[in-house]
Amino acid sequence: MLVDSHCHLDFPDFADDLEGTLARAQAAGVGLMLSIGTRLDRFGEVLAIAERYENVYCTVGVHPHEAGRDPAAEVGRLVDLARHPKVVGFGETGLDYYYDHSPRDRQRGSFHIHIEAARQAALPVVVHTRDADDDTIRILTDEMAEGPFTGLIHCFSSSRQLAENAVDLGLYISLSGVLTFNKADELRRIVGDLPMDRLLVETDAPYLAPVPKRGKVNEPAFVAHTAAMLARVKALPVAQVADQTTANFLRLFTKVTPCG
């Protein structure tokens, strides 16, 4: 079984064919999907999908792009929303200095809030980081010194330093279709040196469709292509990569119950 550890099933791209999207995922061997929260004012839609389908779970949180427009992210509110049995983590949160859609101080403040919620609820935090490696490492290191928490770097395509620091802190690394891109040789070299028991796979659907699906709307079924590339990078059978990444996901997201 494969797990798509990061997708956005509430996005409009799936509104007309969500049933078909999930059926194709199942046919591709994807047994679980984690639909990620990006805005608290849309959390109801994210949760409704997770409630409707046994093999879909979700997170609650505010994307760094929205940190300047969604001031309602408070530790207590996040922890309360995460009491629902289908809510298994926080985020995505973090830092995006590439687009800078929100002021950087607001991004950092929101990041700290999500980590504190993760610490209090003993649930993982899903971290988005782009062009912000130094601040991401500093915040994760400082926060871990304040008290342990779990989490992952999602859609990893950053530096070796960030990957190694994250693993040293006990976090996981999630790999998207970027791993399959023709120009991703350096990413594949970094991933080749990371411990297999810290790796997950994801789509970030509807974005970043992997080779050979480039140019299409990404969907959970396509995570199989990323897993196949990871198997090539690690020189392992695809079935072993599927088993290991699924075991890693279940070890991190402890509230998830495998279907069947």
C-alpha positions as a Markdown table, in Angstrom:
| # | Residue | x | y | z |
|---|---|---|---|---|
| 1 | Met | 0.0 | 0.0 | 0.0 |
| 2 | Leu | 1.1 | 3.6 | -0.8 |
| 3 | Val | 0.1 | 6.7 | 1.2 |
| 4 | Asp | -0.3 | 10.1 | -0.4 |
| 5 | Ser | 0.9 | 12.1 | 2.6 |
| 6 | His | 0.0 | 15.5 | 1.3 |
| 7 | Cys | -2.8 | 16.5 | -1.1 |
| 8 | His | -5.5 | 19.1 | -1.3 |
| 9 | Leu | -8.7 | 17.3 | -2.1 |
| 10 | Asp | -10.8 | 20.3 | -1.2 |
| 11 | Phe | -9.4 | 22.4 | -4.0 |
| 12 | Pro | -11.6 | 23.2 | -7.0 |
| 13 | Asp | -9.6 | 21.0 | -9.3 |
| 14 | Phe | -11.3 | 17.9 | -7.8 |
| 15 | Ala | -14.8 | 19.3 | -7.2 |
| 16 | Asp | -16.3 | 17.7 | -10.4 |
| 17 | Asp | -14.7 | 14.3 | -10.0 |
| 18 | Leu | -13.7 | 13.6 | -6.5 |
| 19 | Glu | -15.2 | 10.1 | -6.5 |
| 20 | Gly | -13.2 | 9.3 | -9.7 |
| 21 | Thr | -10.1 | 10.8 | -8.2 |
| 22 | Leu | -10.3 | 8.5 | -5.2 |
| 23 | Ala | -11.2 | 5.5 | -7.2 |
| 24 | Arg | -8.1 | 6.0 | -9.4 |
| 25 | Ala | -6.0 | 6.3 | -6.3 |
| 26 | Gln | -7.3 | 3.0 | -5.0 |
| 27 | Ala | -6.6 | 1.4 | -8.3 |
| 28 | Ala | -3.0 | 2.6 | -8.2 |
| 29 | Gly | -2.5 | 1.1 | -4.7 |
| 30 | Val | -2.9 | 4.3 | -2.7 |
| 31 | Gly | -4.7 | 3.2 | 0.5 |
| 32 | Leu | -4.6 | 6.4 | 2.5 |
| 33 | Met | -4.6 | 10.1 | 1.7 |
| 34 | Leu | -3.9 | 13.1 | 3.9 |
| 35 | Ser | -5.7 | 16.2 | 2.8 |
| 36 | Ile | -4.0 | 19.3 | 4.1 |
| 37 | Gly | -5.5 | 22.4 | 5.6 |
| 38 | Thr | -4.4 | 25.8 | 4.3 |
| 39 | Arg | -7.0 | 28.2 | 5.7 |
| 40 | Leu | -9.1 | 28.1 | 8.8 |
| 41 | Asp | -12.1 | 29.6 | 6.9 |
| 42 | Arg | -12.0 | 26.6 | 4.6 |
| 43 | Phe | -11.3 | 23.9 | 7.2 |
| 44 | Gly | -14.9 | 22.9 | 7.2 |
| 45 | Glu | -14.6 | 21.7 | 3.5 |
| 46 | Val | -11.4 | 19.9 | 4.3 |
| 47 | Leu | -12.9 | 18.1 | 7.3 |
| 48 | Ala | -16.1 | 17.2 | 5.4 |
| 49 | Ile | -14.1 | 15.2 | 2.8 |
| 50 | Ala | -12.2 | 13.4 | 5.5 |
| 51 | Glu | -15.4 | 12.6 | 7.3 |
| 52 | Arg | -17.0 | 11.3 | 4.1 |
| 53 | Tyr | -14.2 | 8.8 | 3.1 |
| 54 | Glu | -12.7 | 6.2 | 5.4 |
| 55 | Asn | -9.3 | 6.4 | 3.8 |
| 56 | Val | -9.0 | 10.2 | 3.9 |
| 57 | Tyr | -7.6 | 12.1 | 6.9 |
| 58 | Cys | -6.8 | 15.8 | 7.2 |
| 59 | Thr | -4.8 | 18.4 | 9.0 |
| 60 | Val | -5.8 | 21.9 | 10.3 |
| 61 | Gly | -3.7 | 25.0 | 9.8 |
| 62 | Val | -2.8 | 28.1 | 8.0 |
| 63 | His | -0.4 | 28.1 | 5.0 |
| 64 | Pro | 2.3 | 30.7 | 5.2 |
| 65 | His | 0.8 | 32.4 | 2.1 |
| 66 | Glu | -2.3 | 33.0 | 4.3 |
| 67 | Ala | -0.6 | 34.0 | 7.5 |
| 68 | Gly | -1.1 | 37.7 | 6.9 |
| 69 | Arg | -4.8 | 37.3 | 6.2 |
| 70 | Asp | -5.9 | 34.7 | 8.7 |
| 71 | Pro | -5.1 | 36.0 | 12.2 |
| 72 | Ala | -7.4 | 33.4 | 13.8 |
| 73 | Ala | -4.7 | 30.8 | 14.1 |
| 74 | Glu | -4.3 | 30.5 | 17.9 |
| 75 | Val | -2.9 | 27.6 | 19.8 |
| 76 | Gly | -6.0 | 26.8 | 21.7 |
| 77 | Arg | -8.3 | 26.9 | 18.6 |
| 78 | Leu | -5.9 | 24.7 | 16.6 |
| 79 | Val | -5.7 | 22.1 | 19.5 |
| 80 | Asp | -9.5 | 22.1 | 19.9 |
| 81 | Leu | -10.1 | 21.5 | 16.2 |
| 82 | Ala | -7.6 | 18.7 | 16.2 |
| 83 | Arg | -9.6 | 16.8 | 18.8 |
| 84 | His | -11.7 | 15.5 | 15.9 |
| 85 | Pro | -10.7 | 11.8 | 15.1 |
| 86 | Lys | -10.1 | 12.6 | 11.5 |
| 87 | Val | -7.7 | 15.5 | 12.2 |
| 88 | Val | -4.2 | 14.0 | 12.6 |
| 89 | Gly | -1.8 | 17.0 | 12.4 |
| 90 | Phe | -1.3 | 20.7 | 12.0 |
| 91 | Gly | -0.4 | 22.8 | 9.0 |
| 92 | Glu | 0.7 | 23.3 | 6.5 |
| 93 | Thr | 2.6 | 26.0 | 8.1 |
| 94 | Gly | 6.2 | 27.3 | 7.7 |
| 95 | Leu | 8.0 | 30.0 | 5.7 |
| 96 | Asp | 7.8 | 31.0 | 2.1 |
| 97 | Tyr | 10.2 | 33.7 | 1.2 |
| 98 | Tyr | 10.0 | 33.0 | -2.5 |
| 99 | Tyr | 6.5 | 34.5 | -3.0 |
| 100 | Asp | 6.3 | 36.5 | 0.2 |
| 101 | His | 2.5 | 36.6 | 0.0 |
| 102 | Ser | 2.5 | 37.4 | 3.7 |
| 103 | Pro | 4.8 | 39.5 | 5.8 |
| 104 | Arg | 7.7 | 37.4 | 7.0 |
| 105 | Asp | 7.1 | 38.3 | 10.7 |
| 106 | Arg | 3.6 | 37.0 | 10.4 |
| 107 | Gln | 4.8 | 33.8 | 8.8 |
| 108 | Arg | 7.3 | 33.2 | 11.6 |
| 109 | Gly | 4.7 | 34.0 | 14.2 |
| 110 | Ser | 2.2 | 31.6 | 12.7 |
| 111 | Phe | 4.9 | 28.9 | 12.4 |
| 112 | His | 5.6 | 29.2 | 16.2 |
| 113 | Ile | 1.9 | 28.9 | 16.9 |
| 114 | His | 1.5 | 25.7 | 14.9 |
| 115 | Ile | 4.5 | 24.1 | 16.5 |
| 116 | Glu | 3.2 | 24.9 | 20.0 |
| 117 | Ala | -0.1 | 23.3 | 19.0 |
| 118 | Ala | 1.7 | 20.3 | 17.8 |
| 119 | Arg | 3.6 | 20.0 | 21.1 |
| 120 | Gln | 0.5 | 20.4 | 23.2 |
| 121 | Ala | -1.6 | 17.9 | 21.2 |
| 122 | Ala | 1.3 | 15.5 | 20.6 |
| 123 | Leu | 0.5 | 15.5 | 16.8 |
| 124 | Pro | 2.9 | 16.3 | 14.0 |
| 125 | Val | 3.3 | 19.6 | 12.2 |
| 126 | Val | 3.5 | 19.7 | 8.4 |
| 127 | Val | 6.2 | 22.3 | 7.4 |
| 128 | His | 6.3 | 24.2 | 4.1 |
| 129 | Thr | 9.6 | 26.0 | 3.4 |
| 130 | Arg | 10.8 | 27.8 | 0.3 |
| 131 | Asp | 13.8 | 30.0 | 0.0 |
| 132 | Ala | 13.9 | 30.2 | 3.8 |
| 133 | Asp | 16.2 | 27.4 | 4.9 |
| 134 | Asp | 18.2 | 29.4 | 7.5 |
| 135 | Asp | 15.1 | 30.7 | 9.3 |
| 136 | Thr | 13.4 | 27.3 | 9.1 |
| 137 | Ile | 16.4 | 25.5 | 10.7 |
| 138 | Arg | 16.7 | 28.2 | 13.4 |
| 139 | Ile | 13.0 | 28.0 | 14.3 |
| 140 | Leu | 12.8 | 24.2 | 14.3 |
| 141 | Thr | 16.0 | 24.0 | 16.4 |
| 142 | Asp | 14.9 | 26.7 | 18.9 |
| 143 | Glu | 11.5 | 25.2 | 19.3 |
| 144 | Met | 12.8 | 21.7 | 19.8 |
| 145 | Ala | 15.0 | 23.0 | 22.6 |
| 146 | Glu | 11.8 | 24.3 | 24.2 |
| 147 | Gly | 10.2 | 20.9 | 24.1 |
| 148 | Pro | 9.9 | 18.0 | 21.7 |
| 149 | Phe | 7.4 | 17.8 | 18.9 |
| 150 | Thr | 7.1 | 15.7 | 15.7 |
| 151 | Gly | 6.6 | 16.7 | 12.1 |
| 152 | Leu | 7.9 | 16.6 | 8.6 |
| 153 | Ile | 9.3 | 18.9 | 5.8 |
| 154 | His | 6.8 | 18.5 | 3.0 |
| 155 | Cys | 7.5 | 18.6 | -0.7 |
| 156 | Phe | 11.2 | 18.7 | 0.1 |
| 157 | Ser | 13.3 | 20.4 | -2.5 |
| 158 | Ser | 15.7 | 22.4 | -0.4 |
| 159 | Ser | 19.3 | 22.1 | 0.7 |
| 160 | Arg | 21.2 | 19.2 | 2.1 |
| 161 | Gln | 21.7 | 21.2 | 5.3 |
| 162 | Leu | 18.0 | 21.6 | 5.9 |
| 163 | Ala | 17.4 | 17.9 | 5.2 |
| 164 | Glu | 20.2 | 16.8 | 7.6 |
| 165 | Asn | 19.2 | 19.2 | 10.3 |
| 166 | Ala | 15.5 | 18.1 | 10.1 |
| 167 | Val | 16.5 | 14.4 | 10.4 |
| 168 | Asp | 18.8 | 15.2 | 13.3 |
| 169 | Leu | 15.9 | 16.9 | 15.0 |
| 170 | Gly | 13.8 | 13.7 | 14.6 |
| 171 | Leu | 11.7 | 15.0 | 11.8 |
| 172 | Tyr | 10.7 | 13.3 | 8.5 |
| 173 | Ile | 11.1 | 14.3 | 4.9 |
| 174 | Ser | 8.3 | 14.0 | 2.4 |
| 175 | Leu | 9.1 | 13.8 | -1.3 |
| 176 | Ser | 6.8 | 15.0 | -4.1 |
| 177 | Gly | 6.8 | 14.7 | -7.9 |
| 178 | Val | 9.8 | 17.1 | -8.0 |
| 179 | Leu | 11.9 | 14.0 | -7.3 |
| 180 | Thr | 11.1 | 12.8 | -10.8 |
| 181 | Phe | 11.9 | 16.0 | -12.6 |
| 182 | Asn | 14.7 | 16.0 | -15.2 |
| 183 | Lys | 16.6 | 18.8 | -13.5 |
| 184 | Ala | 16.3 | 17.3 | -10.0 |
| 185 | Asp | 19.7 | 15.5 | -9.9 |
| 186 | Glu | 20.9 | 17.3 | -6.8 |
| 187 | Leu | 17.7 | 16.5 | -5.0 |
| 188 | Arg | 18.1 | 12.8 | -5.9 |
| 189 | Arg | 21.7 | 12.9 | -4.6 |
| 190 | Ile | 20.5 | 14.4 | -1.3 |
| 191 | Val | 17.7 | 11.9 | -0.9 |
| 192 | Gly | 20.0 | 9.0 | -1.7 |
| 193 | Asp | 21.9 | 9.8 | 1.5 |
| 194 | Leu | 18.9 | 10.2 | 3.7 |
| 195 | Pro | 17.8 | 7.3 | 6.0 |
| 196 | Met | 14.9 | 5.4 | 4.4 |
| 197 | Asp | 13.0 | 5.2 | 7.7 |
| 198 | Arg | 12.5 | 9.0 | 7.6 |
| 199 | Leu | 11.1 | 9.3 | 4.1 |
| 200 | Leu | 7.5 | 9.7 | 3.0 |
| 201 | Val | 5.9 | 10.3 | -0.5 |
| 202 | Glu | 3.3 | 12.8 | -1.5 |
| 203 | Thr | 1.7 | 14.5 | -4.5 |
| 204 | Asp | 0.9 | 18.0 | -3.3 |
| 205 | Ala | -2.0 | 17.5 | -5.7 |
| 206 | Pro | -3.3 | 19.3 | -7.7 |
| 207 | Tyr | 0.3 | 20.7 | -8.1 |
| 208 | Leu | 3.6 | 19.3 | -9.3 |
| 209 | Ala | 2.5 | 16.3 | -11.3 |
| 210 | Pro | 5.4 | 13.9 | -11.6 |
| 211 | Val | 7.1 | 12.6 | -14.8 |
| 212 | Pro | 5.4 | 11.1 | -16.9 |
| 213 | Lys | 2.3 | 13.2 | -16.0 |
| 214 | Arg | 3.9 | 16.6 | -16.2 |
| 215 | Gly | 1.4 | 19.2 | -17.4 |
| 216 | Lys | -1.6 | 17.4 | -16.0 |
| 217 | Val | -3.6 | 18.1 | -12.9 |
| 218 | Asn | -1.8 | 16.1 | -10.2 |
| 219 | Glu | -3.9 | 13.6 | -8.2 |
| 220 | Pro | -3.2 | 11.0 | -5.5 |
| 221 | Ala | -2.8 | 8.1 | -7.9 |
| 222 | Phe | 0.3 | 9.7 | -9.3 |
| 223 | Val | 2.2 | 9.2 | -6.0 |
| 224 | Ala | 3.1 | 5.8 | -7.5 |
| 225 | His | 5.5 | 7.5 | -9.9 |
| 226 | Thr | 7.3 | 9.3 | -7.1 |
| 227 | Ala | 7.6 | 6.1 | -5.2 |
| 228 | Ala | 9.0 | 4.4 | -8.3 |
| 229 | Met | 11.6 | 7.1 | -8.6 |
| 230 | Leu | 12.5 | 6.8 | -4.9 |
| 231 | Ala | 13.0 | 3.1 | -5.4 |
| 232 | Arg | 15.4 | 3.8 | -8.2 |
| 233 | Val | 17.3 | 6.4 | -6.1 |
| 234 | Lys | 17.6 | 3.9 | -3.2 |
| 235 | Ala | 18.1 | 0.8 | -5.5 |
| 236 | Leu | 15.2 | -0.9 | -3.7 |
| 237 | Pro | 12.2 | -2.8 | -4.9 |
| 238 | Val | 9.1 | -0.6 | -5.3 |
| 239 | Ala | 7.2 | -2.8 | -3.0 |
| 240 | Gln | 9.8 | -2.3 | -0.3 |
| 241 | Val | 9.6 | 1.5 | -0.7 |
| 242 | Ala | 5.8 | 1.3 | -0.5 |
| 243 | Asp | 5.9 | -0.7 | 2.7 |
| 244 | Gln | 8.6 | 1.5 | 4.3 |
| 245 | Thr | 7.1 | 4.9 | 3.4 |
| 246 | Thr | 3.7 | 3.7 | 4.6 |
| 247 | Ala | 5.2 | 2.4 | 7.9 |
| 248 | Asn | 6.9 | 5.8 | 8.3 |
| 249 | Phe | 3.7 | 7.6 | 7.7 |
| 250 | Leu | 1.8 | 5.5 | 10.3 |
| 251 | Arg | 4.6 | 5.9 | 12.8 |
| 252 | Leu | 4.4 | 9.7 | 12.4 |
| 253 | Phe | 0.7 | 10.2 | 12.1 |
| 254 | Thr | -0.3 | 8.1 | 15.1 |
| 255 | Lys | -4.0 | 8.9 | 14.9 |
| 256 | Val | -4.4 | 7.3 | 11.5 |
| 257 | Thr | -6.0 | 3.8 | 11.4 |
| 258 | Pro | -5.2 | 1.8 | 8.2 |
| 259 | Cys | -8.3 | 0.8 | 6.3 |
| 260 | Gly | -9.3 | -2.8 | 6.1 |
